[in-house]
Amino acid sequence: VPKPSTINQRLIMSDPLNFNFPLPLLLQDGDAIVSAAEANAAALTARLPDGFIAATRPLIKQVSDQDAAQKGLAGTTGTLTAEQDAKLVILTTSTTNLRDTAKKVFKGNDVKLRDEFQVGINKPTGLAAVLQRARIQLASAQKADNAAALQTKGWIAADTAALDAAITALDSTDDVQEDAKVDATGGTGARNRTANDLYDRLLTIQNAANLQWPAGSSGNATLRAKFRLGLFPPTRPGGSGKPPTPPTPTPNP
């Protein structure tokens, strides 16, 4: 019996992020860097392409909006997965009952049981294979001679109709879920592309600021801090960019 949520795993790739720290840090420090650039635009004009700072500002909101939308799509996929799992349970119960009934009706006829009612066949476990085996069982149950024989052991036309409905319901949910997966992955890719663009632009602004106000020159420390120089990007994944506090030396005995 296939396990829910593992029967139909397809690998869909999206654009990776070019940095390894959380998006909120990109947005927070990005806002600070762009604000510093806006406040000192006159001094940076010669070092940056025309309109560069103005074009960077909207990307902060765009990344935030795309991230929120992507999380909503991911939530939809999770809801559909739960719905798919529930429908898989209904289908599995129906096909199991049909196999058990067939084994009582056609006892000893191993070829018929295996070929027509899929007795003993449990692999592959992918959803497409599960549905195909169920369709084979359904077609066998719908044959007039089989239907009459199955009814002698309690399997009636209503049970066959319920199996048919279970197959249709699960197949339909799978189609919707796969579309949602593609949408969610597309949303992730769009968000990541925008975030990568923003990240690259922030590094460009920082480089221009570093050249304009070099470290060590008198009076530059405060302005450099506003551009998050030495703090962004962080030196540790998920960190703030601040170096760790060195441990207190232990005196030699």
LODRENTOR-305327 format. One record per residue: residue in three letters; x, z, y of N, C-alpha, C in turn. Coordinates in steps of 0.1 Angstrom, whole numbers, padded with zeros to 4 digits, always signed. Last residue first. Layout:
LODRENTOR-305327
ALAXZYXZYXZY;...
//
This chain:
LODRENTOR-305327
PRO+0481+0340+0280+0483+0354+0276+0498+0358+0279;ASN+0472+0319+0307+0480+0321+0295+0482+0336+0292;PRO+0439+0317+0320+0453+0322+0321+0460+0323+0307;THR+0421+0287+0321+0422+0300+0313+0437+0305+0314;PRO+0405+0272+0349+0417+0273+0340+0417+0287+0333;THR+0372+0261+0347+0381+0271+0353+0393+0273+0343;PRO+0367+0226+0346+0366+0239+0340+0376+0248+0347;PRO+0354+0206+0373+0364+0209+0363+0363+0223+0358;THR+0322+0192+0374+0330+0203+0379+0341+0206+0369;PRO+0321+0156+0373+0318+0169+0368+0327+0179+0373;PRO+0313+0136+0402+0322+0139+0391+0319+0153+0386;LYS+0282+0120+0407+0291+0131+0411+0300+0134+0400;GLY+0264+0103+0396+0276+0097+0401+0286+0108+0406;SER+0243+0115+0383+0242+0112+0398+0253+0105+0404;GLY+0235+0100+0351+0241+0110+0360+0239+0106+0375;GLY+0228+0081+0333+0218+0091+0337+0223+0101+0347;PRO+0261+0077+0323+0247+0073+0321+0237+0084+0324;ARG+0284+0084+0350+0279+0088+0336+0265+0083+0335;THR+0288+0075+0375+0300+0074+0366+0296+0078+0351;PRO+0264+0055+0392+0268+0068+0386+0280+0065+0376;PRO+0273+0031+0417+0266+0035+0405+0272+0048+0399;PHE+0273+0059+0437+0265+0049+0431+0274+0037+0429;LEU+0294+0074+0448+0283+0081+0441+0274+0072+0433;GLY+0311+0058+0461+0317+0069+0452+0306+0076+0444;LEU+0287+0054+0486+0300+0049+0480+0307+0061+0473;ARG+0263+0056+0498+0264+0061+0484+0277+0056+0477;PHE+0260+0051+0524+0260+0039+0515+0262+0043+0500;LYS+0264+0076+0533+0251+0071+0534+0249+0058+0526;ALA+0291+0079+0529+0282+0087+0520+0268+0081+0521;ARG+0301+0064+0549+0303+0059+0535+0294+0067+0526;LEU+0295+0080+0571+0288+0067+0570+0290+0062+0555;THR+0312+0102+0566+0297+0104+0567+0290+0091+0565;ALA+0338+0090+0567+0333+0097+0555+0317+0098+0555;ASN+0349+0079+0589+0341+0070+0580+0334+0078+0569;GLY+0365+0094+0606+0351+0093+0610+0343+0084+0600;SER+0395+0077+0599+0389+0088+0606+0374+0085+0609;SER+0399+0064+0566+0399+0062+0581+0391+0073+0587;GLY+0394+0069+0540+0406+0075+0546+0407+0073+0561;ALA+0378+0038+0531+0381+0053+0528+0393+0057+0535;PRO+0366+0016+0556+0374+0019+0545+0376+0034+0543;TRP+0341+0000+0565+0345+0014+0568+0353+0019+0556;GLN+0341-0026+0556+0339-0024+0570+0344-0010+0574;LEU+0345-0024+0528+0355-0032+0536+0354-0029+0551;ASN+0322-0009+0522+0336-0004+0519+0347-0011+0527;ALA+0302-0026+0530+0304-0014+0537+0318-0008+0535;ALA+0306-0046+0511+0307-0050+0525+0310-0037+0533;ASN+0300-0031+0488+0314-0037+0490+0316-0041+0504;GLN+0273-0025+0492+0284-0014+0492+0298-0020+0494;ILE+0262-0050+0490+0261-0043+0503+0272-0032+0503;THR+0268-0055+0463+0273-0064+0474+0273-0057+0487;LEU+0254-0036+0450+0268-0036+0449+0275-0044+0460;LEU+0228-0044+0457+0233-0031+0462+0248-0030+0461;ARG+0227-0069+0443+0226-0069+0458+0231-0055+0464;ASP+0227-0060+0417+0238-0068+0422+0238-0068+0437;TYR+0202-0045+0417+0215-0039+0414+0227-0047+0420;LEU+0184-0066+0421+0185-0055+0431+0199-0048+0429;ASP+0188-0081+0398+0190-0087+0411+0193-0076+0422;ASN+0180-0062+0379+0194-0067+0379+0198-0074+0392;ALA+0153-0060+0386+0162-0048+0387+0177-0052+0387;THR+0144-0086+0379+0144-0081+0393+0153-0069+0396;ARG+0149-0085+0352+0155-0095+0360+0155-0091+0375;ASN+0133-0064+0344+0147-0063+0342+0154-0073+0351;ARG+0107-0074+0349+0112-0062+0356+0127-0061+0356;ALA+0107-0095+0331+0105-0098+0346+0110-0086+0354;GLY+0109-0082+0307+0119-0091+0311+0119-0094+0326;THR+0086-0066+0306+0099-0060+0306+0110-0069+0311;GLY+0067-0087+0305+0067-0077+0317+0081-0070+0318;GLY+0073-0098+0281+0075-0106+0293+0075-0097+0305;THR+0065-0076+0265+0079-0080+0265+0082-0089+0277;ALA+0038-0076+0270+0046-0064+0274+0061-0068+0275;ASP+0031-0101+0261+0029-0098+0275+0037-0086+0279;VAL+0037-0098+0234+0044-0108+0242+0043-0105+0256;LYS+0019-0078+0227+0034-0076+0226+0042-0085+0234;ALA-0005-0091+0232-0001-0079+0240+0014-0076+0239;ASP-0004-0109+0211-0004-0114+0225+0000-0103+0234;GLU-0005-0091+0190+0007-0099+0192+0007-0105+0206;GLN-0031-0081+0194-0019-0072+0195-0007-0080+0197;VAL-0047-0103+0189-0047-0097+0202-0035-0088+0204;ASP-0041-0107+0162-0038-0117+0171-0038-0112+0185;ASP-0049-0082+0150-0035-0086+0150-0032-0097+0160;THR-0077-0084+0154-0069-0074+0161-0054-0077+0161;SER-0082-0105+0136-0085-0106+0150-0077-0097+0158;ASP-0076-0093+0111-0069-0105+0116-0070-0107+0131;LEU-0094-0072+0110-0080-0069+0111-0072-0081+0116;ALA-0119-0087+0109-0116-0077+0120-0101-0074+0121;THR-0116-0103+0086-0118-0109+0099-0114-0099+0110;ILE-0114-0082+0066-0104-0092+0068-0104-0098+0082;ALA-0139-0070+0069-0127-0062+0072-0115-0071+0074;ALA-0157-0090+0062-0157-0085+0076-0144-0077+0079;ASP-0151-0092+0035-0149-0104+0044-0148-0099+0058;LEU-0158-0067+0026-0144-0071+0025-0142-0083+0035;ALA-0186-0068+0031-0178-0058+0038-0163-0062+0038;ALA-0193-0088+0012-0195-0091+0026-0186-0081+0035;THR-0188-0073-0011-0180-0086-0008-0181-0089+0007;ASP-0207-0054-0008-0193-0050-0009-0184-0062-0006;ALA-0230-0068-0010-0227-0061+0002-0213-0057+0003;ALA-0230-0077-0037-0227-0087-0026-0224-0080-0013;ILE-0213-0050-0055-0224-0059-0052-0221-0068-0040;TRP-0201-0033-0082-0196-0041-0070-0207-0051-0067;GLY-0210-0022-0107-0214-0016-0094-0209-0023-0081;LYS-0205-0035-0130-0198-0023-0128-0200-0017-0114;THR-0220-0058-0127-0223-0049-0139-0216-0036-0138;GLN-0209-0071-0107-0221-0063-0104-0225-0054-0115;LEU-0188-0085-0118-0185-0074-0110-0197-0065-0108;ALA-0203-0106-0130-0196-0097-0138-0193-0084-0131;ALA-0213-0120-0107-0222-0114-0117-0215-0104-0126;ALA-0188-0127-0095-0198-0118-0088-0208-0112-0098;ASN-0178-0145-0114-0171-0132-0112-0180-0122-0105;ASP-0196-0166-0112-0194-0159-0125-0187-0145-0123;ALA-0194-0173-0084-0206-0168-0090-0204-0160-0103;LYS-0169-0160-0063-0172-0169-0074-0184-0164-0081;GLN-0162-0139-0046-0173-0148-0042-0177-0158-0053;ALA-0140-0127-0057-0152-0120-0057-0164-0128-0054;SER-0121-0147-0050-0124-0144-0064-0137-0137-0066;ALA-0121-0145-0023-0125-0158-0029-0129-0156-0043;LEU-0110-0119-0021-0124-0122-0015-0129-0135-0022;GLN-0084-0122-0031-0094-0113-0038-0108-0116-0034;ILE-0074-0139-0012-0075-0144-0026-0085-0135-0033;ARG-0076-0122+0010-0084-0135+0010-0085-0140-0004;ALA-0057-0103+0004-0071-0099+0005-0080-0111+0005;ARG-0034-0118+0004-0038-0112-0008-0053-0108-0008;GLN-0034-0123+0032-0035-0134+0023-0039-0129+0009;LEU-0030-0098+0043-0043-0105+0046-0044-0117+0036;VAL-0004-0092+0034-0016-0083+0030-0029-0091+0032;ALA+0010-0112+0046+0009-0112+0031-0002-0103+0027;ALA+0007-0105+0073+0003-0118+0069+0001-0119+0053;LEU+0019-0080+0073+0005-0081+0075+0000-0094+0071;GLY+0043-0074+0046+0040-0078+0060+0025-0081+0061;THR+0051-0068+0021+0043-0059+0027+0039-0063+0042;PRO+0051-0093-0007+0057-0086+0005+0047-0077+0012;LYS+0038-0068-0029+0049-0073-0020+0047-0088-0018;ASN+0020-0061-0048+0020-0053-0036+0031-0057-0026;ILE+0003-0067-0076+0010-0074-0066+0009-0067-0052;GLY-0014-0054-0093+0000-0053-0095+0009-0060-0085;VAL-0039-0078-0089-0036-0065-0095-0021-0065-0098;GLN-0052-0100-0077-0039-0095-0072-0035-0081-0077;PHE-0073-0113-0087-0076-0100-0080-0063-0093-0076;GLU-0063-0137-0098-0075-0137-0090-0077-0124-0082;ASP-0038-0130-0111-0039-0142-0102-0051-0141-0093;ARG-0043-0105-0124-0031-0107-0115-0034-0119-0105;LEU-0066-0109-0139-0065-0097-0129-0054-0100-0119;LYS-0059-0131-0154-0070-0132-0144-0069-0121-0134;VAL-0038-0120-0169-0036-0132-0160-0047-0133-0150;ASP-0050-0099-0183-0040-0096-0173-0038-0108-0164;ASN-0076-0088-0196-0073-0102-0191-0063-0101-0180;GLY-0079-0062-0200-0072-0069-0210-0069-0083-0206;LYS-0110-0060-0183-0099-0053-0190-0093-0061-0201;PHE-0127-0069-0163-0119-0078-0170-0107-0072-0177;VAL-0140-0045-0154-0148-0057-0158-0140-0066-0167;LYS-0119-0028-0146-0129-0023-0156-0137-0035-0162;LYS-0105-0044-0128-0098-0039-0140-0108-0033-0151;ALA-0125-0047-0108-0121-0059-0117-0114-0054-0129;THR-0125-0021-0097-0137-0026-0104-0133-0038-0113;ASP-0099-0021-0087-0103-0011-0097-0115-0015-0104;ARG-0101-0042-0068-0091-0043-0079-0095-0033-0090;LEU-0120-0031-0051-0123-0044-0058-0114-0045-0070;ASN-0107-0009-0041-0120-0007-0048-0123-0019-0057;THR-0087-0021-0027-0083-0012-0038-0096-0010-0047;THR-0100-0035-0007-0093-0043-0017-0089-0034-0029;SER-0111-0013+0007-0120-0023+0001-0113-0031-0010;THR-0088+0001+0016-0098+0008+0007-0107-0002+0000;THR-0077-0019+0032-0070-0014+0020-0079-0007+0010;LEU-0096-0021+0053-0093-0032+0044-0086-0028+0031;ILE-0094+0005+0064-0107+0000+0059-0104-0012+0049;VAL-0067+0005+0071-0072+0015+0062-0085+0010+0056;LEU-0067-0015+0091-0059-0017+0078-0064-0007+0067;LYS-0082-0003+0111-0088-0015+0104-0080-0018+0091;ALA-0063+0016+0119-0076+0020+0114-0083+0009+0106;ASP-0042-0001+0128-0040+0009+0117-0053+0013+0110;GLN-0054-0013+0150-0050-0021+0138-0048-0012+0126;GLU-0057+0008+0167-0069+0001+0162-0066-0007+0150;ALA-0030+0014+0171-0038+0024+0165-0051+0018+0159;THR-0023-0010+0184-0016-0006+0171-0025+0004+0164;LEU-0038-0008+0207-0041-0019+0197-0035-0016+0184;THR-0024+0012+0220-0038+0014+0216-0042+0004+0206;GLY+0001+0000+0223+0000+0012+0215-0014+0015+0210;THR-0005-0020+0241+0000-0024+0228-0001-0012+0218;THR-0012-0005+0263-0022-0013+0257-0018-0017+0243;GLY+0013+0006+0270+0002+0015+0265-0009+0007+0258;ALA+0026-0017+0278+0031-0010+0266+0020-0001+0260;LEU+0012-0023+0301+0011-0032+0290+0016-0026+0277;GLY+0020+0000+0316+0006-0002+0313+0004-0012+0301;LYS+0047-0006+0319+0043+0006+0311+0028+0006+0308;GLN+0046-0028+0335+0051-0029+0321+0047-0018+0313;ALA+0036-0018+0359+0028-0027+0352+0032-0028+0337;ALA+0057-0001+0366+0044+0005+0364+0035-0005+0356;ASP+0077-0021+0370+0079-0011+0360+0066-0004+0356;GLN+0067-0036+0391+0068-0042+0378+0070-0032+0367;ASP+0068-0017+0412+0055-0022+0407+0056-0028+0393;SER+0096-0013+0413+0087-0002+0410+0074-0006+0405;VAL+0105-0039+0419+0109-0033+0407+0100-0021+0403;GLN+0092-0041+0444+0089-0050+0434+0093-0045+0420;LYS+0104-0022+0460+0090-0020+0457+0086-0029+0445;ILE+0130-0034+0460+0128-0020+0456+0114-0018+0452;LEU+0127-0059+0471+0130-0058+0457+0128-0044+0452;PRO+0125-0057+0499+0113-0059+0491+0115-0057+0476;ARG+0154-0055+0507+0144-0044+0508+0131-0046+0499;THR+0167-0079+0505+0169-0069+0495+0158-0058+0495;ALA+0161-0095+0526+0156-0099+0514+0158-0089+0502;ALA+0175-0080+0546+0160-0082+0547+0154-0086+0534;ILE+0201-0085+0538+0196-0071+0538+0180-0072+0538;PHE+0204-0113+0541+0206-0107+0528+0200-0093+0528;GLY+0202-0130+0563+0189-0125+0557+0191-0116+0545;ASP+0232-0147+0555+0221-0145+0565+0208-0140+0557;PRO+0255-0127+0536+0248-0139+0539+0236-0136+0548;LEU+0279-0104+0552+0268-0107+0543+0261-0120+0546;ARG+0297-0099+0572+0302-0098+0558+0291-0102+0548;ALA+0285-0101+0597+0295-0111+0594+0300-0110+0579;THR+0267-0079+0596+0262-0093+0596+0273-0103+0592;LEU+0275-0053+0597+0276-0059+0584+0273-0074+0585;ALA+0269-0044+0623+0283-0043+0619+0285-0051+0606;ALA+0241-0047+0624+0250-0055+0633+0264-0055+0628;ALA+0231-0029+0605+0231-0043+0602+0240-0051+0611;ASN+0228-0002+0601+0241-0007+0605+0243-0022+0603;ALA+0203+0002+0592+0207+0010+0604+0220+0004+0609;GLU+0204-0013+0569+0195-0017+0580+0199-0010+0593;ALA+0222+0001+0553+0225-0013+0557+0216-0017+0569;ALA+0208+0025+0549+0220+0025+0557+0224+0011+0562;SER+0186+0014+0534+0184+0020+0547+0196+0021+0556;VAL+0200+0005+0512+0194-0005+0520+0191+0001+0534;ILE+0208+0031+0502+0218+0021+0505+0212+0010+0515;ALA+0183+0044+0497+0193+0049+0507+0203+0039+0511;ASP+0172+0027+0478+0165+0029+0491+0175+0034+0502;GLY+0190+0030+0458+0188+0017+0464+0182+0018+0477;ASP+0186+0056+0450+0199+0053+0457+0198+0039+0464;GLN+0160+0051+0439+0163+0062+0449+0175+0058+0457;LEU+0162+0030+0421+0153+0029+0432+0156+0039+0443;LEU+0181+0039+0403+0183+0026+0410+0175+0026+0423;LEU+0168+0062+0394+0180+0063+0402+0184+0051+0410;PRO+0146+0050+0380+0144+0059+0392+0156+0061+0401;LEU+0160+0037+0358+0155+0029+0370+0152+0038+0382;PRO+0190+0054+0346+0176+0052+0347+0172+0044+0360;PHE+0219+0033+0336+0213+0045+0341+0198+0043+0344;ASN+0233+0011+0329+0229+0020+0318+0225+0033+0324;PHE+0228-0024+0337+0233-0011+0340+0227-0001+0330;ASN+0215-0047+0333+0230-0048+0335+0236-0035+0339;LEU+0190-0050+0308+0195-0044+0321+0210-0045+0322;PRO+0181-0080+0291+0186-0066+0291+0190-0062+0306;ASP+0151-0098+0286+0164-0097+0293+0169-0083+0294;SER+0140-0095+0252+0138-0096+0266+0151-0095+0273;MET+0128-0107+0220+0139-0102+0229+0134-0104+0243;ILE+0110-0095+0194+0109-0103+0206+0119-0098+0216;LEU+0105-0093+0160+0115-0091+0170+0113-0100+0182;ARG+0077-0078+0145+0084-0090+0149+0093-0087+0161;GLN+0061-0061+0120+0071-0059+0131+0079-0072+0133;ASN+0038-0053+0105+0039-0066+0112+0049-0064+0123;ILE+0036-0029+0092+0033-0041+0084+0036-0054+0091;THR+0038-0005+0105+0051-0011+0100+0049-0024+0093;SER+0013+0005+0111+0023+0004+0122+0036-0002+0118;PRO+0007+0019+0079+0003+0015+0092+0014+0015+0101;LYS+0023+0006+0049+0022+0017+0059+0017+0012+0072;PRO+0007-0009+0021+0016-0010+0033+0013+0002+0042;VAL+0008+0000-0012+0000+0000+0000+0009+0000+0012;
//
